[in-house]
Amino acid sequence: MLAGERGEAVSLAMRLIVALAGVVKADRLIGISAAHIDSCLYHGPVGVAFAERLAAAGGRVSVPTTLNVSALDLLHPDLVNLDPPTRQAARRLMDAYVAMGCQPTWTCAPYQLPDRPGRGDQLAWAESNAIVFANSVLGARTARYGDFVDICAALTGRVPDAGLHRDEHRRARIVFRLDWLGGHHAVPDELYGLIGHIVGQESGRLVPAIVGLPLDATEDQLKALGAAAASSGSVALFHAVGVTPEAPTLEAALGGGRPAREVDLTPARLRRAWDELSTTDGRRGLAAVSVGTPHFSLSEFERLERLLDGRAIHPAIEMYVSTGRDTLARLDRSGCTERLQRAGIRLVVDTCTYITPILRAPRGSTVMTDSAKWAWYAPGNLAVEVVYGSLEACVNSAVAGRVVRDRSGLLDG
């Protein structure tokens, strides 16, 4: 590959992979079975130039490769408020990756697609929430790959044998305890985002283990936890003892070692996390509600419909739900899409509302979300004020036209 026997694009890609191996001190490369590309999200002209150079040189991915969110919603193009030159550049970038054989999935949640990886599969996934979900919930193995390296791994089918690809780097070294929950089996969804937010802030470079999560925690709840931990920190793998596949016990999660630190996730610390994720109390009014970061799953849409219960969104409020186009196609077949749109829900695919200009709300407006990830990034990206709350509170607020806050009684201790 380095010598160019498989073409110019693969030679360039392999040079980058070998250089990365030197940086991470890997003495060999290993094969991967799949890749997920974040580089398809437009951040400027250099990304387009790199992708088009690979495509023009005949680059074709060598493993099944899915694509992360883009800067455009191709199914609802009028939602995105980009100037024509930026829109054209973003579309060129998307087209270049499709030309290289990537699947036009345009989702940050590739683990919701039918052919998701399994335990032990070696991957090259980009997109922080996808990485942490693959490592933690699926038990697959991927480092935290970034732009340009991701497509190079997909073209060559190789990555350095380092980091979370190896057993010794997957062992937990910091333990978070939720002992006060006492095996509680009715932990509200919004607490998972708070837990993840703290885990990200406190873990640093250490792999965390969490003791005390309910054994029946759902994939959607673990998705929210991982996305928050990968946003407030650099977590790419967490072990939930008794829940995730590599942590049947705390001893197994630690690999027989001892933790460097232990942290109690007390109700008081979770209350502080809730306050950290809200930049306002919402008393000045509410302009919009945004959920679906990471992309909404089918089960989350079912819950959304139950919470709406025939009600409509207040005419002064924009409520956006971001999801993948694969999920949307299944919603269309069930009739759910039409019902949600009649209620005033605006569905977004192929992108997300905190990374591209979709919200019509002016700068400084208040937006409510149930996503700790969205709450962490949106103030800086969009210059809006944020109120963090449960999905139920988000729906009730969107219907009422004002912020309806809630806080779990579990945090009163």
Sequence and secondary structure as in RCSB ss.txt:
>XXXX:A:sequence
MLAGERGEAVSLAMRLIVALAGVVKADRLIGISAAHIDSCLYHGPVGVAFAERLAAAGGRVSVPTTLNVSALDLL
HPDLVNLDPPTRQAARRLMDAYVAMGCQPTWTCAPYQLPDRPGRGDQLAWAESNAIVFANSVLGARTARYGDFVD
ICAALTGRVPDAGLHRDEHRRARIVFRLDWLGGHHAVPDELYGLIGHIVGQESGRLVPAIVGLPLDATEDQLKAL
GAAAASSGSVALFHAVGVTPEAPTLEAALGGGRPAREVDLTPARLRRAWDELSTTDGRRGLAAVSVGTPHFSLSE
FERLERLLDGRAIHPAIEMYVSTGRDTLARLDRSGCTERLQRAGIRLVVDTCTYITPILRAPRGSTVMTDSAKWA
WYAPGNLAVEVVYGSLEACVNSAVAGRVVRDRSGLLDG
>XXXX:A:secstr
 TTSTT HHHHHHHHHHHHHHHHTT SSEEE SEEEE TTS  SHHHHHHHHHHHHTT   SS EEE   S  SS
SGGG    HHHHHHHHHHHHHHHHTT B    S GGGSSS   TT BEEE SHHHHHHIIIII  B     TTHH
HHHHHHTEEES GGGSGGGSS  EEEE GGGTT S   HHHHHHHHHHHHHHHTTS EEEES  TT  HHHHHHH
HHHHHHHS     EETTTSTT SSHHHHHTT   SEEEE  HHHHHHHHHHT S  STT   EEEEEEEEE HHH
HHHHHHHHTT    TT EEEEEE HHHHHHHHHHTHHHHHHHTTEEEEESS TTTSS   S TT EEEES HHHH
HHHHHHH  EEEE  HHHHHHHHHHTS      GGGG 
